[in-house]
């Protein structure tokens, strides 16, 4: 009976996630949303680039909010731009970026990535201004017509997305990580003592980060205070301090009042409550955190690079899932790193509140799915059933039970 329950719970979870393991380089990915894969606003990109006889691995996760259009567009367009700019940069250095000259050019690539990401975001907003340079002059009829004629372009700007990427030179063993928002890039390594060590490679851009909080407070007048609600959401709306898209909080309020609000599906959000609060945009910026890492010292068996969206953070935290009104206080980077080992520290089971199955995915043999399965309940069948229970997910009478879109990429350093 217990085996049947577990099999059934796993099948329901499996219907709502897409897992993949590449034949080349063993990149493991999974993305999950219990309401169905078509309701998932996350996007994943894994690509292998051959530039001047070197292999570059591009890994990225995108977490869409207010819809999936910005995440979808960014995931399809931005990687191509980065590849083109990186190739041009390497060409300008004589077709060589390796261990002999990377120290000299490391900062230039960092600046390149920052510039590409910010220019890409600006282009999304500029496209809206080109369509409508003076939204305060629009009649409702004109607004509805423009929203219908230019839905795709306007939705790219209205919706938003986080970005976390890893750009890895496999042959020369170094990388850059870049992040905008609250998705994560991590590095898991094995020390000389055999213990697993974990490191976050990009800063988190939420308003729970004191630097982001004070940056926002200092950018706006005293008359606008308080800027945040009890959940640290700016203007009571979003908790990410940086994002691609999300131009309702980057442009004059009339763009939201006279244009974005007429997009299909926009009436599902209480936009009228936010419009009068938008006084001195931007409230959210797109400047990325970019970090260079030399992988040569840690390139050994057991080392892994991993990326994930904030659905992982929510499951580790437990506040809206298995531990109502109680924060675990655990670092998601540390927890994911530990779940990628074959002998999980009992402390991780204590943090999550359930027993772990190190190779949870079984014959699928997908390390990303292993992490997901263990975050969703591991060996606890009741919890595995809870995460796809629509009655529980839809219940609005008590404390919310919420499973966010959750996407994970895992790449083992030595699989080359």
Protein Blocks (a to p, Z undefined) as FASTA:
>chain_A
ZZmmmmmmmmmmmmmcccdddfehpiacddddfkbjklpcbdcddddddeehiacddddd
dddehijklmmmmmmmmmmmmmmmmmmmmmmnoopacfklmmmmmmmmmmmmmmmmmmmm
mmmmmmmmmmmmclmlpcfklmmmmmmmmmmmmmmmmpccddddddddfknopadddded
jbdcddddddfkopacdddfbdcddfklmklmmmmmmmpcfklpcfbdfkopghhlafcf
bdeejilmmccfklmmmmmmmpghklmpcfklmmmmmmbccfbdcbdcdddddfklmgcg
hiacddddfklmmmmnommmmmghiaekiafklmmmmmmpcbdcfklmmmnopacdfkln
lmnopaklmmmmmmnnojamklmmmmmmmklmmpckbccddddddddddddfklZZ
